[in-house]
Amino acid sequence: MTKSSNKGGNGSRSGRKGSGKQKKNFPVYEGRVQMTREGFIFVIVDGQDDDIYVKASKTRNALDGDTVKVAVTKQSAAKAASRAGGKAERKREGEVIEIVKRSGKQFVGIYHTIGAQAWVLMQSKNMPYDIEVDPEEGARLGAKRGMKVSVVVDRWNRGDSSPIGHIVDVLGMPGENNTEMHAILAEFNLPYKFEKEVEDAADSISEEITAADLKGRKDFRGTFTFTIDPADAKDFDDALSFKKLGNGNYEVGIHIADVSYYVKPGTAVDKEARERGTSVYLVDRTVPMLPEKLCNKLCSLRPHEDKLTYSVVCEITPKAEIKSRWIGRTVINSDFRLDYDQAQDIIESGSAGDVPADQTLCEAITILNDLAHKLKEKRFKAGAVDFDRPEMKVEVDEQGRPVNVYQKVSKEANWLIEEFMLLANRTVAEFIATDGQMNGVASKKAKTFVYRIHDVPNAEKLESLKRFAKGFGYKMADSLDGRAAAKSINALIKQAAGKPELEAFEDIALRSMAKACYSTDNIGHYGLAFDFYTHFTSPIRRYPDTMVHRLLSLYLAGKESQNKGYYEIECQHASEREVVAADAERTSIKYKLVEYMQDKVGMEFDGRVSGVTEWGMYVEIEPTKIEGMVPLREIRSDFFEFDEERYRLVGKRTHKVFRLGDKVRIRVKNANLEQRLLDFELIENLR
């Protein structure tokens, strides 16, 4: 079992201030710990790009996710090991002087007993120490030797040889699909079921729509309405209505499930939804934000049923110009439930396929598709960034075993829905930000609101892209400020279309982009080229949309601006939950991809270089985009050095170069399911 090497002598009691002396004349920061398998850590400080490296002997028993105070003792260009594929060069080194707060996060490992003692053996990339637990507690919970369990560290005091914790959940035997998916959820502190109190609260909500429920709502039950969703969707949270107007324009309604009408602030369901923040989509399952009664029944816009909705209704010209808009609560009754393939059939052939023929439906889809194309053209003309990256999907059988990896293809039916959802989100944000005006000018009287924002790209990374593209003979604009950057990136991608370097350009461009998040301070959405943007269209699966609906209701009723500080905290929480959910989703995909490759060890594949670091070259095999690493130490033809600025590896003796995007051939050497890692061996360079 893995033990602490030299930690005990400098430990501090969890929850107490550090016992070491304050580091004089050294800057001190508070941040979050990201730990490595080797025991050293990085302290991530909000608002700072450069993390603080702390060697294993200076961590004061801090663990992954803990909040600590760290004194920066060295500031130089000295190299240190990298965290999670980040830069190899670290400018700051320090030591932990206080553990401010233990994370309370769950660690997943294998339950092991020896005599009257028990441990949870760690196999995690960010937890190098086994955790001691109470064997009586393990027996009481049904844990048996060899089972996977989740555990929380309670303390790691001076003199303790290892962290001491308690078992939270017994997950099952390793390798079983449910065990592994629940293990991933536990790793990210995500629930996989609702507490009975929450389920009961949801079940108690009446399904009957009364006259009181309809009071103050516009009635769209007589307007032609339909939904378009994936074929296997169970919740339909958006619908479109369509009507031709006498003046030649069209009335288009974007109708969204009125979750906020059913889920009241402070209730058990609301508290749980707020804590979760979002639904989580693992490879083989959805972990919903709301109980089934709400997401699949009450708030699902199923056909031929009256449903309560929140709507954005626009008058649109044939040139896709917005002449007027109305926002408010409505009631609808959907005429058709289409999947994307059925809608695509109508777009391509004018026929509804296996949907009962309906001329109104076909005409509506055809006209809306034309409007969607024009809305999309306007976005890109305004400077939206055009990334059309392939989305890979893992197909699993009934037992959860991966049987296929394929590219999900988005067609016009997908874009149709996307453009009208973007329109609704933009319209709602503009309505609040401009104080109800349609002039596109932010108002000083604008009330507190939840915006979806996206900052400008990183200037240094854009310059790196410019230099990298120049090496292939491409020229980008001299100035990459503001919208000029988006237009230059789009032009570069268009020029490189169909060429091997395209994916490399897209990779670097994506790395330059800021992360979208929620905020009460509107700075616009750079990627979409919108001055005003929010999330209004998915309250079944995103809590910020529910907040937006509630704020809209207050302001439409003439209420005063709400507390900005409160909503900013809520925005930060929602942004954090979104990141956690995305990380869990990626982890589940990575697990299934490694599982898919287990029977392919020893096989050879074509691929392309997808990343380079000082310790290895990452390769995506074609056509599945499954990524693994070729360790540089195992390339025997030469000693390769990492040229970070040019995204390449250079042979010291042969001067052979491996660049991002280069074609290579690899052999699968190892598929480590527990670590979710693939090791490749380089066969030849095809460049």
N, C-alpha and C positions, 0 to 999 in steps of 0.2 A: 504493500500500500504506500501511496505517496505521502510523505511527511514534510513538514516545514523544515528547512535546513538551518537557517540562522535567524529565524524570526522571533523566537520566544524572548530573547533578551531585550528586544526593543518594542515589545507589544504594548498596547494600551487597551484598557477595558472598553468593550463596545458601549457606546453611548456616553463615555466620559471624555473629558478633554485629554489630549495627549500629555504624557508625563515628561516628554523630552523638553529641553530648553528651547525657548523661542529663538529662531535663527535671526540674529541681528543683521541689519542692513541688507537682508535678502527680501525681494518682493514676495508677497504671499497671496495666493489665489485660492478660491474655492471652486471645485469642479467635480465632475463625475468620473469614476474609475472605469477604464476599459482594460481588462486583464488579458494576459497571454498565457498559453500553455506552459511557457518557460518560467513564469512567476513574476516577470517584470510587468510594469503597468504603464499606461498613459493616462494622464489626467486631462480630461476635455473641459475646457473653460468656455462657457457661453460667450459668443461674440469674438472669440479668438480663433484664428485659423491654425496656429501652430500649437499642437498639444505638448504637454510637459512629460518627458520621459523620466521614469523612476525605476532604478534597478531593484531587483528582488529583495535585497538586504535593507532597502530604505522605505519599504511600503507600510511599515507599522501594522502589519496584518490586515491591510485594506483588501477588499475583495471586489470582484466585478460588480459594477452598479452602485457601489458605495459613494456617498458624498464625502469629500475630504478637503482639508486645507493642506496646500503643498507650498513649500518654500523653494523658489528657484535658486539653485546654488551655482549653476553654470549656465552661461549664455555664450554659445560658440557655434561654429559650423561643424563640430565634431559629429561623426556618424554614430547612430545608435540603431538597434533593431527596429523594425517598422511594425506598426499595428495594422492588422487587417488590410494589407495591400496598399498602405499609404506610402508616402515618400520615405526614402531610406535615410535622408539627411534630416537630423533633428537639431534645432538650434537651442533648445532649452532642456536642462536636466535639473531634477530637484529631488526632494525627499518629503514624504508625508509627515506632517507635524501634528495632525489631529484627524480622527475619524469623526466627522460631524454627524453622520447618520448612516446606519447600515441600510442596505437597499431593501431588505425583506424579499428579495427575488428568490425564485425557486431554482434550484440546481437539480439536474436529472442525472442519476447514476444507477449502479447495480448494487443491490442490497447484499451484504456479505456478513457472515457471523463467524467468530472464532471463540469457542467456549462461551463465556458470559459477556462478551463484547460484540458490538456490531458497528459496521461502517457502511457508508454509501460510497462506493468506489467511482471516482470521477473519470469520465472519458471525454470531457468537454474541452474545446479549444480555448475557453476562457476561465477555466477553473482547474488549477494544477494540484489542489490539495483534496484528499479524501476527507469526508465529514463523519465524525463520530456521532452515533445516535443511540437511543435507548432500545436494547433488544426486546424488552417487555412491550414497549410501545409498538415496535415492529410486529411482534406476534399478535398483539391485539388488533392491529389493522389488517392482518392477514398477509403480511409480507413474508415471502419465502426466499431463501438463499437463491440468488441468480435472477430475481425479478427486478424490473425497472421500477424505481420509485422517484418521487420528487421530494426535495428536502430544503428547508430554510435554515440558514445559519443563525443561531441564537447568540453565540458569543465565541470569542477567541481571545482568551485572557493570557496574561503573562504566565508562562509556565505550561500552558496547554500545548501538547505536541501537535495537535491538529484542531481545526474548527469543530465546534460542537453544535449540533442542530436537532431539529425534529422533523419527522416524516409528515408531509402534507397529504400525499396521495400515493396509493399503490397502483401503478399503471399497467402492470401485466408482464408477460414474458417478452424478452427482446426479440425483435424480428416480426412479431405479429403486427398487422397493419394498424389496428386500433391503438395498440400500445405505443407505436412510434408516432402516430399523429397526435395522440394525447401528450406524449413526451414533448413534442414541439410546442404545443400550446402551453404546457407547464413551463417550458424554458423561457417563454416570453410573458409568463404570468397572465395568460389568457384563459378564460373559463371555457369548458366544453359543454356546460349544461346550465340551466337556470335553477336558482333556488326555488323551492316550493312556494314561498311567499310571493315571488314575482310571477310565477305561472298562475297562481290562484288569482292574483290581482288582474292579470290580463284576461283570464277566463270569465271574470265577473263583469267585464264590459259588455253592455248590451249590443246585440247585432241589429236590433230594430232601428230603423230610421223613422223618427217621429216628425210631426209638424214643427216642434220646437227646434229640432236639428236643422230643418230647412230654412228657418227664419233668417232673413238677411242674405240668403244665398241666391246667386243668379242661376236660373234653371237652364241647363244645356241638354236635358234629356231628349229634347226634340231635334238636336243638332247632330249631324252625322259624325260619329266618333269611333275610333279604333285604337288598338294597341299593337305594337311590334316589339317582340322580345325574342330571346333565344328559345329554341324549340323545347329545351328542358327547364325553362324558367317556371318557378312556382309563385313568385310574387311579381305583379305588374304594377309598378309604382308611377308610371306615366302613360298618358294617352294623348292623342291628337284629335282635334275636331276640325272640320273643314266646311266652309260655306262660300259659295260664289256670291258676290255682292252686285247690286244693280249698276254700280259705277265702273265695273270691270275689274275691281280689286277683289281680294280674297280675305275672308275672316279666318284666321288660324288660331285655334285655342290650344295651349299647352297645359294640360291638366295633370296635377300632381296629387297623389294620395294625401289627404289632410290628416297626417299623423298627429299633429299638435292638437287637433280637436279631441282626439281620444286619449292622448298621453298628456296628463296635466302635470305642471311643474311640482316637484317635491314628492310625487307618488313613488311607490316601490318600483314600478316599471320605468318611470323617468330617471330615477337615481341609477338604476342598472344600465339603462341605455347611455346615460351620460358617462358612466364609468367605462363602459366598453368603447364608446366613441364611434365605433364603426363595425360593420359586419366583417368577418374574416373569411377569406376564400382560400382554403387549402386545396391541394390537388384533388382530393376525393370527397370533399364535404364543404358545406358552408356553416360557419358558426355565426348565427344571426345576431344582430344588435337587439332585436325585439322578439318576444315570444311568438310562436307560430300563430296563435289566435289573431294577432295583429298583422304580422307580415304576410301571411298566406291567406287570410280570410278577410277580416274587417277592412284592411287598408290595401288589399290587392284589387286592382281595377278589372275584375273579371267581367266577361261579356254578359250582357242581358241582366245585369244587376245594378240597382241604384247605388251609387257610390259618392261619398263626400270628398270633395277635392278642393285644392287651392290652385288658382289658374292665372295664367298670363294670356290675354287675348289681344291679338294684334290685327290691325288692318294693314295688309301688305299689297303693294302693287305688283304687277307681273315682272317688274325689274328688281324685285326684292327690296324695295324701299319701304320703310316702316312709316306709315302715315299717322297712326294713332295706336295707343295701347291702354288696356284696362287690366287692373290687378285686383283680385279679390276671391272670396270663397264662393264655391259653386257646387252643383250636384250634376252628375253625368250618368249616362247609361250607355256603355260601350256596345257598338253594333257588331264589331268583329275583333277577334283575337288572332293576329297573324304572327308567324315566326319570320325570321329574317329571310329564309329561303323563299317562302311564299311571297313576301313583299318584293324580293329580287326578281322572281318570275314575272310579276306584274310590270316591274320597271323594264325588263328586257323584252317581254313579249306582249304586254298589254292584257295578259290573261291572268286570272286569279289562281290558276293551277287547280289544286284539289279543294280550294275554297269555293263554295257555291258562287257562281258567276254573279257579279254585281257591278253594274256600270258605274255607279256612284263611287264605289271603292276604287276601281281601276282609274277613274278620272282623278280622284283625290290624290292617290299615290303618285300618279304621273306628274301632276302639277306641283305637288309638294317636293318631289325629287328635283324638278327644274329650279324651284325656289332655293332649295338647299344648295345646289351647285352654285347659284349666284351669290348666296350668303358666304359660301366658302371662298369664292373668288375675291369677294370684298375683303375678307380677313387677310388673305395672303397679299393682296395689293396694299393693305395697310401695314404689312410687315410681320405677320404671324410666321413662326418658324415651322418649316415643312419637314418634319421627321416622319417618315413612313416606315418605321422599323418592323421587321417581321416578328410576330408574337407566336412563340412556340407553346404548344399544349402537350400535356402528358395524358394519354388515354390509359385508364386503369380498368381491370376487370371487376367482377362482383366481389372478389376477395381483396381488392385494392392493389393488386399486382400490376405494375406498369407493363403494357403490351405494345405501346406505340408512342412515338414522339412525332408530332406533325406541326406544320405551320398553319395557324389560324388566319384565314383570309377575310379581310374586311371588304365589303362591297358597297355599292351605292345605298342599299337599304340601311346599312349601319350608319353611313354618313348622313343619310336623311334624318334619322333620329338624333344623331349627335348634333347636327347644326341647329335643330329646333330647341334642343336642350340648352345649347350655348346661348341661343337667342333669349330664352326665358331667364337664364342666370344673369346675362348682361342687362336685360331690361329691368329686372328687379333691383340690381345694384345701382343702375343709373337713376332709377326712380327715387331712391333714397338719397344718393350722393348729390343729386341736383335739386333736391327739395321739390320733386314732382315735375320739374321742367323737362323738356325734350331738347334742350340746347347743347347738351354734352359738356356743360361747364359746371364744375364742382361748386357747390354752394357753401358759404360760410355758416349757413344755418342748418347744414346737414346734421341729422341726428345719429347717435351711436348706432353702428351696424357691424355685422360680421361679413367681412370681405374675404374673398379668396385672392391672394396676391402672389405675384411672381416677379422677383427682382431682375435687374439687368444682369447679363453674363459677367463672369470673372474676366477682367481685362487681360491679365497675364496669361490665362489659359487660351484666350482668343489669339493672342500673339503667338503662342506655341502652335496653334492650329495653322496660323498664317505661315509660319516658318516651315512646318511639316508639309503643308500643301505645296509650298514653293519647291520643295525637293522633288515633287512629282511634275513640276512644270505648270502649276496652277497659280494664278495671281488673285489675291483678295484685295479689297479696297484698302487704301492707305489709312483711312479713319474707320475704326470699328466701334465708335461710340453710338449709343442709343439704337434707333431703328436701322442705322446703317449696318450694324453687325448682323441683324436678322436677314436683311436683304443680301448681304455678302455671303452668309452661310447658305441661304437658299440657292444662290447662284452657283456656289461651289458644288453643292450636292447635285444640282441639275446637270452641271458639266461632267461630273464623275459618274453619272447614272450608267449602270451596266458595266462599270470597270472595277477591277479588283480593289482599288484603293477607296471605293465609296464607303464601305463599312468602317474603315479606319477613320475617315473624315467624320462620319456620323458619331463614332465612339468619342473622339476628342471634343467634338462640338457639344455632345451631351454632357461631358464632364465639365464643360465651361458654364453650363446652365445652373442657375440658382434653383433651390428646391421651392416648389409652391407650398404655401402654408396659409393659415387663417390669421387674420388680424383685424383690429378695429381701425387701424391706420391704413387708408387706401393709397397704394402706390401704383395701382393698375396691375394688369397681368401681361407681362412682357411676351411670353410664348404665344399667347392668343392675340396679341395686339389689341387688347381691350383696355380702355381707360378705367372702366368700372366692371367688376366681376364678383360674383358670389356663388355659393352653392345653394340652390333652391329646389332642385329637381329630384333628389333621392333621400327623402326623410326616413324611408324604411330602413336604409342601410347606412346613413351618415347622420350623426347627431347635430353637426353644425347646420344642416338644412332645417332641422326642427327649430333650432334657435332663430334662424332667419324667418321662418313662418310666424313664430311668436312675436318677434319684433315688428314684422309687417302688420300683424293684427293690432298691436298696440298703436302704431303710428297711423294706420288707416282709421282708427277710432279716435284720433286726435290727441293721444297721450303725449306727455313730455318725453324728451330724449332720455334714454335709460343710462344707468351708471356705466361709464366707459371702462373704469378700472376693473369692475366685475367681469364684463364681457371680454376684456383683454386676457384675463386669467383663463376664462373658458376657452378662448381661441388657442392659447398656448397648450392647454390640456388636450384639446381636440387634435391639434397638430402632432403632439407627442403620440397620441393613440394611433393616429394614422400611420406614423413611422413604424411603430411596433407591429401593427397588423401587416404592413407591407413586408417587414423583415420575416415575420412568421410565414407568410405566403411564399416568399422566395426560398426559405429554408425547406418547406415541404416539397417544393419543386426540385430543389437540389437533392434531397433525400431520394426522391423517386427516380431522378436521372441517374444517380449512382447505382441504385437498385437495378435499373434497366440495363446498366453496363456491366453488371457482375458476371454475366455469362459471356461477355465479349472480351474478357482479359486474354491477351495474346493476339487479338485481331488487329489489323492495320486499317487506318482510315485517312482520307484526305482532310485537311483542315486549314485554318488560317490563324496567324498570330493575332490574338485578341488582347494581349497585355504583356508588358515587359517590366521586370523589376531586377534588382541586383542579385536576387537569388533564384530567379526562374523565369521561364517564358510560358505564358498562358496560351493555350490553343483551343479554338472552337472547331469541333469536327463537323463536317458537312454531310447531309443537309440539316442535321438535327440541332446544331448550335450548342451541343453539349460541351462544356468547358472542363479542361483538366490542365495540369501543370507539368512542364518538362523542367526538372531541376537543372540548373546550369552546371552543377558539379558532375552531372552524368552525361554531359555532352563531351565526348572524349577527344574530338578532333582539334579542340583549341580551348584556350581560356578566354571566356567572353566577359567584356566589361559593359556596364549599364550606362548608356548615354540618355539621361532622363529628358534633356531638352528636346532631343530629336526622336524620342519614343523608339529607341532601337538598342540592339546589342551588337557589339563590335568585337570580332576575334582579335586578340592581341598579336598573334603570330601571322595568321592568314588574312587578317583584315576582312574576313567574311562578315556580312551584316545581316541581321534579322530585324526587319522593321514591322511595326504594327500594320497588319493587313497582308503580310506576306503569306503565300501558300506554302504549306509544309505537309509532310506525311509522318504520321505517328503510329506507334503501337501502344495499345492500352496495357499498362504494366501492373496496375493495382487499382481496385475499387474498394475503398474503405468506407463501409456503410455507416459505421459509428461516428466517424469524423466527417462524413459526407464529402469526401475528397477523392478525386481521380488523379492518378499519376500516369503520365504519358512518357513514352520514350521516343526521341526523335529518330526517324528513319532517314529522311533526305529532305533537302530544300528544293522545291520545285521552281523557285523563282528564276 
